[in-house]
Amino acid sequence: MIIEKVGAKLINNSRGNPTIEVTVNGCKASSPSGKSTGEFETKPYYKNLNWNIKFLNSWKQKIEINNFKDLEKIEENIKKKLRIRDVKDFGANALFAFESAILKALAKEKKVDLWQIINQKSKKIPLPVGNIIGGGLHSSKFKVHPNFQEFLIIPKTEKFSESYKILSFMHKKIKKIIKSNGKNDEGAWQSEKSDLELLDILETFSKKIEKEKNVKIGIGLDVASSSLYENKNYNYMNKKFNKEEQINFIIGISKKYNLEYIEDPLQEKDFEGFSEIKKKTKSLIVGDDLTASQINRVKKAIKEKSINSIIIKPNQNGSFLEIKKIFDICKKNNIKTILSHRSGETMDDAIADYSFGFEADYIKTGISTKWRKVKLERLLKIEKKLNSKRQLLKSKKKDEKNVVEEVKEVAEKVLAKTEDVVEEVVEEVEKIVKKVKRAVSDKKSASKKSERKEKKVESKKLSLGELKKKAASLEKKFEKSDKIDIKEAVSGGKEEEKKDILVPIEEYLKSSIHLGTRVITPHMRQYVYRRRADGLAVFNTAMLDDLIREGADYLSKFAPEDIVITCKREAGWKAVKLFADTFGIKVFTKKYPAGTLTNTNLENFFEKELVFICDPWVDKNALKDANSVKIKVMSICDTNNLTFGINKIIPGNNKSAKSLGMIFYLLTKLYAEKRKIKVEIPSIQEFVDDWDNLVPPK
């Protein structure tokens, strides 16, 4: 790969602070930043952020990069340009983002996953270390908060996906237990309870979940002692601890709560004190500020037996080549590795690939907020892909279902692209056939005329009685065929009406849910039964019934407080508001304020897990914002809609107040049932005006 184009710009991180985003050959990478920064971290920029942006925007060198080791060419070029001995002087944040963008571009060029550029043979998914309760500098916006910076949980499961589920479950449940008054910078719950009270609660809660889920859960702490250290004392809990008292206190809580993980129990220069704690506990004694992702300090910590595990933050160092060396040294010396996020994060999910590629033992992220979840969700995808590869290697034959699905998917794509062309070809063929038929008919015209004359003569000979008999038999035939079953026609065939259908077919027909538009996009063709004589597309009503159920199942995965609904079309305002008010869901009608889900500097900024829109085109601003921060999207889609960026589709007429009223009425009933929410369900008459006077089409 040749580096063709380099660009850089300023973006805001999750705390709303500026950071750098670098683009190489169209691939973007950004750098996070920490709030509790150690004395020994590499400085983030050469002179300042703007200087590094200007430098990278002027990059003209077309360097060839073919593998991970070729990053050395980049680092040598920077050192030569700036006349510096250590490439890290360029600035850790800027160097990290630049090299990360290069690795992404190389992966794209080679058509492989990012982690494969580091290690194609990697097989080890790291265990997640979840920040569940927060304190320290990360909670400084709260007047009263815990002293310890992070209260951590580590589910011990065979699959990463199982650990992720437990993390999410515990994070949601503990909010009420600790009476949280909000989230801190990393999305951890904030509490006014004391550190020891929180440890008591976390221990009890973890044991309860262990029994319920039949899984082992480790408890951990990030003490972040350097932030508590002043004038040779550790000042917290309204006390002053000298070095010896701090060591004894940490050893004491380690044994009392059976802590598996203790990060930075002492200030960042105390290698000897770390060593003493390590000798007297069974915990992982983790160096963060102590080592600061710097190779010389890692070597010293190992030599003095200060740690048995280490936090590695790539942007603390900047150089991926040195980060790899740190991993290699740690593996050689049996030091556990934890690849970590920062408090000021971005939507870049590359840390997930790096944790897998470098074969880290753990990955430390938050559990909540989109900036944290995007990393965990990337690891879920890696695990899923890895599992599918393993299954293929174990079995000689592919699963028939997978083959069918693959063929079906390819066929659908081909059909979508070629259907219009095929229709044109068919029309031309039909024209040719007609011409041929005319030519043949001309040749046989003489014989046909004579045949007609003979038939007329025969018909005259028929008696009146015979004509009456024929008329009677024809009448019987018409009696059998003059009635059309509209329920059968609209539902898509001769199948019997479902016994468990949500509402009778007549109700669906009254609502006009089945009527689409004259335009049918390739995305929506699969839901269409036929066209009417006037050109309107008709949805398959039986299929709509199933898909409304599926939509309700999907919706029920999200709590009301995690959902936002947008509906710019006036026809849907009444139904949407009634649905939202029933469950206390956030809703925007008329206009969605752009940036509400993406711009942390806006006063009306908030976080949600699902955006529910009524029309992908009309509500395109909400769809765009949701896609930019990887929030799930559910949408009602008509026959004329494209479904790019939508995770769950409910097909149906999204132009009519009657149709939207019916859809939201059914979703209200199903959502309450599936979430087990005890509310009074509004009637269909409340969702649709003049419902009782509506009549289904004949």
C-alpha positions as CSV (number, residue, x, y, z in Angstrom):
1,M,0.0,0.0,0.0
2,I,1.2,3.5,-0.9
3,I,0.2,6.3,1.4
4,E,-1.5,8.6,-1.1
5,K,-3.4,11.1,1.0
6,V,-3.1,12.2,4.7
7,G,-5.4,14.6,6.4
8,A,-6.1,15.7,10.0
9,K,-8.7,17.7,11.9
10,L,-9.9,18.6,15.3
11,I,-12.9,16.7,16.8
12,N,-14.4,16.6,20.3
13,N,-14.0,13.6,22.6
14,S,-16.7,12.3,25.0
15,R,-15.9,15.0,27.5
16,G,-16.4,17.7,24.9
17,N,-12.6,18.4,24.8
18,P,-10.7,18.7,21.5
19,T,-8.6,15.8,20.2
20,I,-7.1,14.8,16.8
21,E,-8.6,12.7,14.0
22,V,-6.3,11.6,11.2
23,T,-7.3,10.2,7.8
24,V,-5.0,8.1,5.6
25,N,-6.2,6.9,2.2
26,G,-9.8,7.5,3.4
27,C,-9.5,5.6,6.7
28,K,-10.1,7.5,9.9
29,A,-8.6,7.1,13.3
30,S,-8.8,9.3,16.4
31,S,-7.1,9.6,19.7
32,P,-8.7,9.5,23.2
33,S,-7.3,11.4,26.2
34,G,-7.1,10.9,29.9
35,K,-8.2,13.0,32.8
36,S,-5.9,11.5,35.4
37,T,-2.6,11.7,33.5
38,G,0.6,10.4,35.0
39,E,3.9,12.3,35.3
40,F,5.6,9.8,33.0
41,E,3.2,9.8,30.1
42,T,4.5,11.0,26.7
43,K,3.3,14.5,26.0
44,P,0.2,14.4,23.7
45,Y,1.4,16.8,21.0
46,Y,4.7,18.2,19.6
47,K,3.9,21.8,20.3
48,N,0.1,21.8,20.4
49,L,-2.9,20.2,18.8
50,N,-3.1,22.7,15.9
51,W,0.6,22.3,15.1
52,N,0.2,18.6,14.6
53,I,-2.9,19.0,12.5
54,K,-1.1,21.5,10.3
55,F,1.9,19.1,10.0
56,L,-0.1,16.1,9.0
57,N,-2.2,18.1,6.5
58,S,1.1,19.1,4.8
59,W,2.3,15.4,4.5
60,K,3.4,14.7,1.0
61,Q,5.6,11.6,1.4
62,K,4.2,8.6,-0.5
63,I,5.7,5.8,1.6
64,E,5.0,2.2,0.9
65,I,3.6,0.2,3.8
66,N,3.1,-3.6,3.4
67,N,3.1,-4.8,7.0
68,F,3.0,-3.8,10.7
69,K,6.8,-3.5,10.8
70,D,6.8,-0.9,8.0
71,L,5.6,1.6,10.6
72,E,9.3,2.1,11.2
73,K,9.5,3.9,7.9
74,I,6.9,6.4,9.2
75,E,8.7,6.9,12.5
76,E,12.1,7.4,10.8
77,N,10.6,9.9,8.4
78,I,9.1,12.0,11.3
79,K,12.4,11.9,13.3
80,K,14.3,13.0,10.2
81,K,11.8,15.8,9.4
82,L,11.7,17.2,13.0
83,R,15.3,16.4,13.8
84,I,14.3,14.5,17.0
85,R,15.8,11.3,18.5
86,D,12.7,9.9,19.9
87,V,9.6,9.7,17.6
88,K,7.4,10.0,20.7
89,D,8.4,13.7,20.9
90,F,6.1,14.2,17.9
91,G,3.3,13.8,20.5
92,A,1.7,10.5,21.6
93,N,-1.9,11.4,20.6
94,A,-0.9,12.6,17.2
95,L,1.4,9.6,16.5
96,F,-1.1,7.1,17.8
97,A,-3.9,8.5,15.6
98,F,-1.6,8.7,12.5
99,E,-0.2,5.1,12.9
100,S,-3.7,3.7,13.7
101,A,-5.1,5.3,10.5
102,I,-2.2,3.8,8.5
103,L,-3.0,0.3,9.9
104,K,-6.7,0.7,9.1
105,A,-5.8,1.7,5.5
106,L,-3.5,-1.3,5.2
107,A,-6.2,-3.6,6.5
108,K,-8.7,-2.2,4.0
109,E,-6.1,-2.6,1.2
110,K,-5.5,-6.2,2.1
111,K,-9.2,-6.8,2.7
112,V,-8.7,-8.2,6.2
113,D,-9.7,-7.2,9.7
114,L,-7.5,-4.7,11.5
115,W,-6.3,-7.1,14.1
116,Q,-4.9,-9.4,11.4
117,I,-2.3,-6.7,10.5
118,I,-0.9,-7.2,14.0
119,N,-1.2,-11.0,14.4
120,Q,-3.0,-13.2,11.9
121,K,-2.9,-16.2,14.3
122,S,-4.5,-14.5,17.2
123,K,-7.1,-16.6,18.9
124,K,-7.5,-15.1,22.4
125,I,-10.5,-12.8,23.2
126,P,-9.7,-10.7,26.2
127,L,-11.8,-10.7,29.4
128,P,-13.7,-7.4,29.9
129,V,-13.0,-5.4,33.0
130,G,-16.1,-3.3,33.6
131,N,-16.2,0.1,35.4
132,I,-19.5,-0.1,37.2
133,I,-19.2,2.6,39.9
134,G,-17.0,5.7,39.6
135,G,-15.3,8.2,41.7
136,G,-12.0,10.2,42.0
137,L,-11.1,12.6,39.2
138,H,-13.6,11.0,36.8
139,S,-16.4,12.1,39.1
140,S,-15.2,15.6,39.9
141,K,-18.3,17.2,38.5
142,F,-20.2,15.8,41.5
143,K,-19.8,17.6,44.9
144,V,-19.8,14.3,46.8
145,H,-18.3,11.2,45.3
146,P,-16.2,8.2,46.2
147,N,-12.4,8.6,46.6
148,F,-11.4,5.5,44.6
149,Q,-11.6,6.2,40.9
150,E,-13.1,2.9,39.7
151,F,-15.0,0.0,41.2
152,L,-14.6,-2.8,38.8
153,I,-16.2,-6.2,38.0
154,I,-14.7,-9.1,36.0
155,P,-17.1,-11.8,34.9
156,K,-15.3,-15.1,34.3
157,T,-17.1,-16.8,31.4
158,E,-15.9,-18.9,28.4
159,K,-17.4,-16.5,25.9
160,F,-16.9,-12.7,25.7
161,S,-20.6,-12.3,24.7
162,E,-21.7,-13.9,28.0
163,S,-19.4,-11.6,30.0
164,Y,-20.8,-8.6,28.1
165,K,-24.4,-9.6,29.0
166,I,-23.5,-9.9,32.7
167,L,-21.7,-6.6,32.7
168,S,-24.7,-4.8,31.2
169,F,-27.1,-6.6,33.5
170,M,-25.1,-5.7,36.7
171,H,-24.6,-2.1,35.5
172,K,-28.3,-1.6,35.1
173,K,-29.3,-3.3,38.4
174,I,-26.8,-1.6,40.7
175,K,-28.1,1.9,39.9
176,K,-31.0,1.6,42.3
177,I,-29.0,-0.4,44.9
178,I,-26.5,2.5,45.4
179,K,-29.1,5.2,44.8
180,S,-27.0,6.7,42.0
181,N,-27.5,10.4,41.1
182,G,-25.9,10.1,37.6
183,K,-23.0,8.9,35.5
184,N,-19.4,10.1,35.5
185,D,-17.0,10.7,32.6
186,E,-16.7,7.0,31.8
187,G,-20.4,6.2,32.2
188,A,-20.0,4.6,35.6
189,W,-22.6,5.2,38.3
190,Q,-22.0,8.0,40.7
191,S,-22.9,7.6,44.4
192,E,-22.7,9.6,47.6
193,K,-22.0,6.5,49.6
194,S,-18.5,5.9,51.1
195,D,-15.9,3.7,49.5
196,L,-16.2,0.9,52.0
197,E,-20.0,1.0,51.8
198,L,-19.8,0.6,48.1
199,L,-17.3,-2.3,48.4
200,D,-19.8,-4.0,50.8
201,I,-22.6,-3.5,48.3
202,L,-20.5,-4.7,45.4
203,E,-19.4,-7.8,47.2
204,T,-23.0,-8.8,48.2
205,F,-24.3,-8.0,44.8
206,S,-21.6,-10.0,43.0
207,K,-22.2,-13.1,45.1
208,K,-25.9,-12.9,44.4
209,I,-25.3,-12.7,40.6
210,E,-22.8,-15.5,40.9
211,K,-25.5,-17.8,42.3
212,E,-28.2,-16.6,39.8
213,K,-26.0,-16.8,36.7
214,N,-23.7,-19.7,37.8
215,V,-20.6,-17.7,37.0
216,K,-17.5,-16.5,38.9
217,I,-17.2,-12.7,39.2
218,G,-14.1,-10.9,40.3
219,I,-14.1,-7.5,42.1
220,G,-11.5,-4.8,41.4
221,L,-10.5,-1.3,42.3
222,D,-8.6,1.5,40.5
223,V,-7.3,3.4,43.5
224,A,-5.5,6.0,41.4
225,S,-3.4,6.8,44.4
226,S,-1.3,9.5,42.7
227,S,-4.4,11.8,42.7
228,L,-4.8,11.2,46.5
229,Y,-1.1,11.7,47.3
230,E,0.1,15.1,48.6
231,N,2.9,16.1,51.1
232,K,3.9,12.4,51.5
233,N,0.5,11.4,52.6
234,Y,-2.6,9.8,51.0
235,N,-5.5,12.1,51.9
236,Y,-9.0,10.6,51.7
237,M,-11.8,9.3,53.8
238,N,-11.2,12.3,56.0
239,K,-7.9,10.8,57.0
240,K,-4.2,11.0,56.2
241,F,-2.4,7.8,55.5
242,N,1.4,7.6,55.4
243,K,3.1,5.0,53.2
244,E,3.0,2.2,55.7
245,E,-0.6,2.9,56.7
246,Q,-1.7,3.0,53.0
247,I,0.0,-0.3,52.3
248,N,-1.6,-2.0,55.3
249,F,-5.0,-0.5,54.4
250,I,-4.8,-1.8,50.8
251,I,-3.7,-5.3,52.0
252,G,-6.6,-5.3,54.5
253,I,-9.4,-4.5,52.0
254,S,-7.8,-6.9,49.5
255,K,-8.2,-9.8,52.0
256,K,-11.6,-8.7,53.4
257,Y,-13.3,-8.3,50.0
258,N,-11.2,-10.9,48.2
259,L,-10.2,-8.3,45.6
260,E,-9.0,-9.9,42.3
261,Y,-7.6,-6.6,40.9
262,I,-6.0,-3.5,42.5
263,E,-4.7,-0.8,40.2
264,D,-2.3,1.9,41.3
265,P,-2.6,1.2,45.1
266,L,0.3,3.6,45.7
267,Q,1.6,6.8,44.0
268,E,3.4,6.5,40.7
269,K,7.0,6.5,42.0
270,D,6.7,3.9,44.7
271,F,8.1,0.7,43.0
272,E,9.1,-0.7,46.4
273,G,5.7,-0.2,48.0
274,F,4.0,-1.9,45.0
275,S,6.3,-4.9,45.5
276,E,5.4,-5.1,49.2
277,I,1.7,-5.2,48.5
278,K,2.2,-7.8,45.7
279,K,4.0,-10.1,48.2
280,K,1.2,-10.0,50.8
281,T,-1.9,-10.3,48.6
282,K,-3.2,-12.7,46.0
283,S,-4.6,-9.9,43.9
284,L,-3.5,-8.7,40.5
285,I,-1.4,-5.7,41.4
286,V,-1.7,-3.5,38.3
287,G,0.6,-0.7,37.3
288,D,-0.9,2.2,35.4
289,D,0.6,5.6,36.4
290,L,3.5,3.6,37.7
291,T,4.5,2.4,34.3
292,A,2.6,4.9,32.0
293,S,2.9,2.6,29.0
294,Q,6.7,3.4,28.8
295,I,9.0,0.6,28.1
296,N,11.8,1.7,30.5
297,R,9.3,1.9,33.4
298,V,7.8,-1.4,32.5
299,K,11.2,-3.0,32.7
300,K,11.9,-1.4,36.0
301,A,8.6,-2.6,37.5
302,I,9.3,-6.1,36.4
303,K,12.9,-6.1,37.7
304,E,11.8,-4.8,41.1
305,K,8.9,-7.3,41.2
306,S,6.5,-4.4,41.7
307,I,3.6,-5.7,39.6
308,N,2.1,-8.9,38.1
309,S,-0.1,-7.1,35.7
310,I,-0.1,-3.8,33.7
311,I,-2.4,-1.3,32.1
312,I,-1.4,-0.5,28.5
313,K,-2.9,2.7,26.9
314,P,-1.6,3.0,23.3
315,N,-2.1,6.7,23.2
316,Q,0.1,7.2,26.3
317,N,3.0,6.1,24.2
318,G,2.0,6.8,20.6
319,S,4.3,4.3,18.9
320,F,2.7,1.0,18.0
321,L,6.1,-0.6,17.5
322,E,7.0,0.2,21.2
323,I,3.5,-0.9,22.3
324,K,4.2,-4.3,20.7
325,K,7.6,-4.5,22.5
326,I,5.8,-3.9,25.8
327,F,3.4,-6.7,25.1
328,D,6.3,-9.1,24.2
329,I,8.2,-8.2,27.4
330,C,5.1,-8.8,29.5
331,K,4.4,-12.2,27.9
332,K,7.9,-13.3,28.4
333,N,7.8,-12.4,32.2
334,N,4.2,-13.7,32.8
335,I,2.8,-10.2,33.4
336,K,-0.9,-10.0,32.7
337,T,-1.8,-7.3,30.2
338,I,-4.9,-5.0,30.2
339,L,-5.5,-2.8,27.2
340,S,-7.4,0.2,28.4
341,H,-9.6,3.0,27.1
342,R,-9.4,6.6,28.4
343,S,-11.9,8.8,30.2
344,G,-12.1,11.1,27.2
345,E,-13.1,8.6,24.4
346,T,-14.1,8.8,20.8
347,M,-16.3,6.6,18.6
348,D,-13.2,4.8,17.2
349,D,-13.5,1.1,18.0
350,A,-9.9,0.1,17.0
351,I,-8.9,-0.6,20.6
352,A,-11.0,-3.8,20.4
353,D,-8.9,-5.0,17.4
354,Y,-5.7,-4.1,19.1
355,S,-6.7,-5.9,22.3
356,F,-7.3,-9.1,20.2
357,G,-4.4,-8.6,17.9
358,F,-1.9,-8.1,20.7
359,E,-3.6,-11.0,22.6
360,A,-4.2,-8.9,25.8
361,D,-5.5,-10.8,28.8
362,Y,-8.1,-8.1,29.6
363,I,-9.7,-5.1,28.1
364,K,-10.8,-2.3,30.3
365,T,-13.7,-0.1,29.1
366,G,-16.8,1.4,30.5
367,I,-20.0,-0.5,30.3
368,S,-22.4,2.3,29.5
369,T,-22.4,5.2,26.9
370,K,-22.0,4.9,23.2
371,W,-18.2,5.7,23.3
372,R,-17.6,2.6,25.5
373,K,-20.2,0.2,24.0
374,V,-18.8,0.6,20.5
375,K,-15.5,-1.1,21.6
376,L,-17.3,-4.0,23.3
377,E,-19.6,-4.5,20.3
378,R,-16.6,-4.7,18.0
379,L,-15.2,-7.5,20.2
380,L,-18.6,-9.3,19.9
381,K,-18.3,-9.2,16.1
382,I,-14.7,-10.5,16.3
383,E,-15.8,-13.4,18.6
384,K,-18.8,-14.2,16.3
385,K,-16.6,-14.3,13.2
386,L,-13.9,-16.3,15.0
387,N,-16.5,-18.9,16.2
388,S,-17.9,-19.3,12.7
389,K,-14.4,-19.9,11.3
390,R,-13.8,-22.5,14.0
391,Q,-17.0,-24.3,13.1
392,L,-16.1,-24.4,9.5
393,L,-12.7,-25.9,10.3
394,K,-14.3,-28.6,12.5
395,S,-16.9,-29.7,10.0
396,K,-16.0,-31.0,6.5
397,K,-19.3,-29.8,5.1
398,K,-20.8,-26.4,5.5
399,D,-24.1,-26.2,7.3
400,E,-26.8,-26.4,4.6
401,K,-28.7,-23.5,6.1
402,N,-25.7,-21.2,5.8
403,V,-25.3,-22.2,2.2
404,V,-28.9,-21.6,1.5
405,E,-28.8,-18.2,3.2
406,E,-25.6,-17.2,1.3
407,V,-27.1,-18.2,-2.1
408,K,-30.4,-16.5,-1.2
409,E,-28.6,-13.3,-0.3
410,V,-26.6,-13.3,-3.5
411,A,-29.7,-14.2,-5.5
412,E,-31.7,-11.3,-3.9
413,K,-28.9,-8.9,-4.8
414,V,-28.7,-10.1,-8.4
415,L,-32.5,-10.1,-8.7
416,A,-32.7,-6.6,-7.3
417,K,-30.2,-5.3,-9.9
418,T,-31.5,-7.3,-12.9
419,E,-35.3,-7.3,-12.4
420,D,-35.8,-4.0,-14.2
421,V,-33.6,-5.2,-17.1
422,V,-35.5,-8.5,-17.2
423,E,-38.8,-6.7,-17.4
424,E,-37.6,-4.6,-20.4
425,V,-36.3,-7.8,-22.2
426,V,-39.7,-9.5,-21.5
427,E,-41.5,-6.6,-23.1
428,E,-39.3,-6.8,-26.2
429,V,-39.8,-10.5,-26.5
430,E,-43.5,-10.1,-26.2
431,K,-43.5,-7.6,-29.0
432,I,-41.6,-10.1,-31.2
433,V,-43.9,-12.9,-30.3
434,K,-46.9,-10.7,-31.2
435,K,-45.4,-10.0,-34.7
436,V,-44.7,-13.7,-35.2
437,K,-48.3,-14.5,-34.2
438,R,-49.7,-11.9,-36.6
439,A,-47.6,-13.4,-39.5
440,V,-48.9,-16.9,-38.7
441,S,-52.4,-15.7,-38.3
442,D,-52.3,-14.0,-41.7
443,K,-51.4,-17.4,-43.3
444,K,-54.2,-19.2,-41.6
445,S,-56.8,-16.4,-42.0
446,A,-58.6,-18.1,-44.8
447,S,-59.0,-21.4,-43.0
448,K,-60.2,-19.6,-39.8
449,K,-62.8,-17.7,-41.7
450,S,-64.3,-20.9,-43.1
451,E,-64.2,-22.5,-39.7
452,R,-66.2,-19.5,-38.2
453,K,-68.8,-19.8,-41.0
454,E,-69.2,-23.5,-40.2
455,K,-69.6,-22.8,-36.4
456,K,-72.3,-20.1,-37.2
457,V,-74.2,-22.6,-39.3
458,E,-74.0,-25.2,-36.5
459,S,-75.1,-22.7,-33.8
460,K,-78.2,-21.8,-35.8
461,K,-79.1,-25.5,-35.9
462,L,-79.1,-25.7,-32.1
463,S,-82.5,-25.9,-30.6
464,L,-83.8,-23.4,-28.0
465,G,-83.7,-26.1,-25.4
466,E,-80.0,-26.8,-25.9
467,L,-79.2,-23.1,-25.6
468,K,-81.1,-22.9,-22.3
469,K,-79.1,-25.9,-21.0
470,K,-75.8,-24.3,-21.9
471,A,-76.9,-21.0,-20.3
472,A,-77.8,-22.8,-17.1
473,S,-74.4,-24.6,-16.9
474,L,-72.5,-21.4,-17.5
475,E,-74.5,-19.7,-14.8
476,K,-73.5,-22.3,-12.3
477,K,-69.8,-21.8,-13.2
478,F,-70.1,-18.0,-12.7
479,E,-71.8,-18.5,-9.3
480,K,-68.7,-20.3,-8.1
481,S,-66.3,-17.6,-9.3
482,D,-68.1,-14.3,-8.9
483,K,-67.2,-13.9,-5.2
484,I,-63.6,-12.7,-4.5
485,D,-62.2,-13.4,-1.0
486,I,-60.5,-10.0,-0.3
487,K,-59.0,-11.4,3.0
488,E,-57.4,-14.2,0.9
489,A,-56.2,-11.8,-1.8
490,V,-54.6,-9.2,0.5
491,S,-53.0,-11.8,2.8
492,G,-51.0,-13.1,0.0
493,G,-52.5,-16.4,-1.2
494,K,-54.9,-19.2,-0.4
495,E,-53.5,-19.8,3.1
496,E,-56.0,-20.0,5.9
497,E,-56.3,-16.9,8.1
498,K,-54.1,-17.2,11.1
499,K,-55.9,-18.2,14.3
500,D,-53.5,-16.0,16.4
501,I,-53.5,-13.0,14.2
502,L,-53.2,-9.7,16.2
503,V,-56.4,-8.2,14.8
504,P,-58.9,-9.5,12.2
505,I,-58.0,-8.9,8.6
506,E,-60.9,-6.5,8.3
507,E,-59.3,-4.3,11.0
508,Y,-56.0,-4.2,9.0
509,L,-58.0,-3.3,5.9
510,K,-59.9,-0.5,7.7
511,S,-56.5,1.1,8.7
512,S,-55.1,1.0,5.1
513,I,-51.9,-0.5,6.5
514,H,-51.7,-2.7,3.5
515,L,-51.6,0.1,0.9
516,G,-48.2,1.2,-0.3
517,T,-47.2,3.7,-3.0
518,R,-46.7,3.4,-6.7
519,V,-43.0,3.1,-6.2
520,I,-41.4,-0.2,-5.0
521,T,-37.8,0.0,-4.1
522,P,-35.6,-3.2,-4.3
523,H,-35.3,-3.0,-0.5
524,M,-39.1,-3.3,0.0
525,R,-40.0,-5.6,-2.9
526,Q,-39.9,-8.7,-0.6
527,Y,-42.9,-7.4,1.4
528,V,-45.2,-6.6,-1.5
529,Y,-47.9,-9.0,-2.6
530,R,-49.0,-7.4,-5.8
531,R,-50.0,-4.1,-7.6
532,R,-53.6,-2.9,-7.8
533,A,-55.1,-1.9,-11.1
534,D,-54.4,1.8,-10.2
535,G,-50.6,1.0,-9.8
536,L,-50.6,1.1,-5.9
537,A,-48.5,-1.6,-4.3
538,V,-50.3,-3.9,-1.8
539,F,-48.4,-5.3,1.2
540,N,-48.8,-8.9,2.2
541,T,-51.0,-8.4,5.3
542,A,-50.2,-11.8,6.8
543,M,-46.5,-10.9,6.6
544,L,-47.2,-7.5,8.2
545,D,-48.8,-9.2,11.1
546,D,-45.6,-11.3,11.7
547,L,-43.3,-8.4,11.2
548,I,-45.2,-6.2,13.7
549,R,-44.7,-9.0,16.2
550,E,-41.0,-9.1,15.4
551,G,-40.8,-5.4,15.7
552,A,-42.3,-5.5,19.1
553,D,-39.9,-8.2,20.1
554,Y,-37.0,-6.0,19.0
555,L,-38.4,-2.9,20.7
556,S,-38.9,-4.8,24.0
557,K,-35.2,-5.3,24.3
558,F,-34.9,-1.6,25.1
559,A,-36.2,0.1,28.3
560,P,-38.5,3.1,27.8
561,E,-35.7,5.5,29.1
562,D,-33.3,4.1,26.4
563,I,-35.6,4.9,23.5
564,V,-36.3,8.1,21.5
565,I,-39.0,8.4,18.8
566,T,-39.0,10.9,16.0
567,C,-42.0,11.6,13.6
568,K,-41.9,14.7,11.4
569,R,-45.0,13.6,9.4
570,E,-48.1,15.2,10.9
571,A,-50.2,12.1,10.2
572,G,-48.3,10.2,12.9
573,W,-48.2,12.8,15.7
574,K,-51.2,11.7,17.6
575,A,-50.3,8.0,17.6
576,V,-46.7,8.6,18.4
577,K,-47.4,10.9,21.3
578,L,-50.0,8.5,22.7
579,F,-47.5,5.6,22.5
580,A,-44.7,7.6,24.0
581,D,-46.9,9.1,26.8
582,T,-48.1,5.6,27.8
583,F,-44.5,4.5,28.6
584,G,-42.7,7.8,29.3
585,I,-40.6,7.6,26.1
586,K,-38.8,10.7,24.8
587,V,-40.4,11.8,21.5
588,F,-39.8,14.5,18.9
589,T,-42.6,15.5,16.5
590,K,-42.5,18.3,13.9
591,K,-38.7,18.6,14.0
592,Y,-35.8,16.6,15.4
593,P,-33.0,19.0,16.7
594,A,-29.9,17.9,14.7
595,G,-26.9,17.0,16.9
596,T,-29.0,16.0,20.0
597,L,-27.5,12.5,20.0
598,T,-24.0,13.4,18.8
599,N,-22.9,16.8,20.0
600,T,-22.0,16.7,23.7
601,N,-21.6,20.4,23.9
602,L,-25.4,21.0,23.3
603,E,-27.5,21.6,26.3
604,N,-30.2,19.2,25.1
605,F,-27.7,16.4,24.4
606,F,-28.7,13.0,25.7
607,E,-27.8,9.4,25.1
608,K,-30.2,6.7,23.9
609,E,-29.8,3.1,22.8
610,L,-32.6,3.0,20.1
611,V,-33.9,5.6,17.7
612,F,-37.4,4.7,16.4
613,I,-38.4,6.7,13.3
614,C,-41.6,6.8,11.3
615,D,-40.1,7.3,7.8
616,P,-36.4,7.0,6.8
617,W,-36.7,9.9,4.4
618,V,-38.8,12.4,6.4
619,D,-36.8,11.6,9.6
620,K,-33.5,11.4,7.8
621,N,-31.7,13.8,10.2
622,A,-32.4,11.5,13.2
623,L,-31.3,8.5,11.1
624,K,-28.1,10.2,10.1
625,D,-27.2,11.2,13.7
626,A,-28.0,7.7,15.0
627,N,-25.8,6.1,12.3
628,S,-22.9,8.4,13.0
629,V,-22.7,7.2,16.6
630,K,-23.8,3.7,16.0
631,I,-27.1,3.8,17.8
632,K,-29.6,1.1,16.8
633,V,-32.4,2.3,14.5
634,M,-36.0,0.9,14.0
635,S,-38.3,2.3,11.3
636,I,-41.7,2.0,9.8
637,C,-41.0,1.7,6.0
638,D,-43.3,2.1,3.1
639,T,-42.8,0.6,-0.4
640,N,-41.0,3.7,-1.6
641,N,-38.4,3.7,1.2
642,L,-34.7,2.7,1.2
643,T,-33.6,0.9,4.3
644,F,-29.9,1.8,4.5
645,G,-28.7,2.2,8.2
646,I,-31.9,0.6,9.7
647,N,-31.5,-2.3,12.0
648,K,-35.2,-3.3,12.3
649,I,-38.0,-2.7,9.7
650,I,-41.7,-2.7,10.2
651,P,-43.2,-2.6,6.7
652,G,-46.5,-0.7,6.2
653,N,-48.2,2.4,5.1
654,N,-46.4,5.3,6.9
655,K,-48.3,8.1,5.2
656,S,-51.7,7.5,6.7
657,A,-52.9,8.5,10.2
658,K,-55.1,5.4,10.3
659,S,-52.2,3.1,9.4
660,L,-49.8,4.7,11.9
661,G,-52.5,4.6,14.5
662,M,-53.0,0.9,14.0
663,I,-49.2,0.1,14.1
664,F,-48.6,2.1,17.3
665,Y,-51.8,0.7,18.9
666,L,-50.5,-2.9,18.3
667,L,-47.0,-2.0,19.5
668,T,-48.4,-0.5,22.7
669,K,-50.2,-3.7,23.5
670,L,-47.2,-5.9,22.6
671,Y,-44.5,-3.7,24.3
672,A,-46.4,-3.6,27.6
673,E,-46.9,-7.3,27.5
674,K,-43.3,-8.2,26.7
675,R,-41.8,-5.7,29.1
676,K,-44.4,-6.7,31.7
677,I,-45.3,-3.0,32.2
678,K,-48.6,-2.5,34.0
679,V,-50.2,0.4,32.2
680,E,-53.7,1.1,30.9
681,I,-53.6,0.5,27.1
682,P,-55.4,3.1,25.1
683,S,-58.1,1.8,22.8
684,I,-57.8,1.8,19.0
685,Q,-60.4,4.6,19.0
686,E,-57.9,6.8,20.8
687,F,-55.2,6.1,18.3
688,V,-57.4,6.5,15.2
689,D,-60.0,9.2,14.7
690,D,-63.5,8.1,13.8
691,W,-62.4,4.4,13.8
692,D,-65.9,3.0,14.4
693,N,-67.2,4.6,11.2
694,L,-64.4,3.3,9.0
695,V,-65.4,0.5,6.6
696,P,-62.9,-2.0,5.1
697,P,-62.8,-2.1,1.2
698,K,-65.0,-4.6,-0.6
